[in-house]
Amino acid sequence: MRIRELDGLRGIAVLAVIDCHYMGWLPVTRAEYGWLGVDLFFVLSGFLITSILLGLREKQHYFSVFYSRRALRIFPPYFLGLAVYLVIAFAMKTPGSWKMWLSYILYYAGLTGIQPNELTGAMKVPMVVGFGLTVLWSLSVEEIYYTLWAPIVRFTQEKVFASLLAAMLIAAPLLRWRLYTPADHEIYTFYCRMDGLAFGSAVALLVHHRRLAARAWAGIDAVLVRATVVVSVLTVIF
């Protein structure tokens, strides 16, 4: 599924994250807000993945088609990068623990919240490897969502997974509040960041229903257009 306008939003998200990591020395860039690019990625991923799953829902080979496409898209560059970092870590004689590496190899780093201080400190891997692995938490969050969400969309009624999306939207902010730590470890976990993915999925579900009943949505479309203008103005202001 390719939507050019969403490619543009991805570009904005990429620039925001780069700004956050590398342009903090230039105050005019307002780099402290660049982390919002990650949330934009989550919303886009939730929208695109749920749109794809809804399109595949009634077809044969649902799981094989979905998971094979995800694997071919993500696995080659991901595991090549991990292999390079692993070689560097062993070459510098600070390989860290296999427990740490398995959390990335099996994609469950998003359940642990492991981040740079632990990677370069307690787990003793080179700084370059620690910083390289740090950014992979967001991919882990997305992969966990793909793994869980595909069977939910396939085997449950829309009312059920719509209710699950609502629960995720409510639960994630509460978990961020409840699990808050000064080091912000909670923000690197799936359960504390799943609301962005759920929001994108909810939009995909609404768009799916709009396509099935375009005439019935005419009035709602007009309201949404006006709301978009208002939200856009408020976003620029605040």
Order of alpha helices (4+ residues) and beta strands (2+ residues): alpha-alpha-alpha-alpha-alpha-alpha-alpha-alpha-alpha-alpha
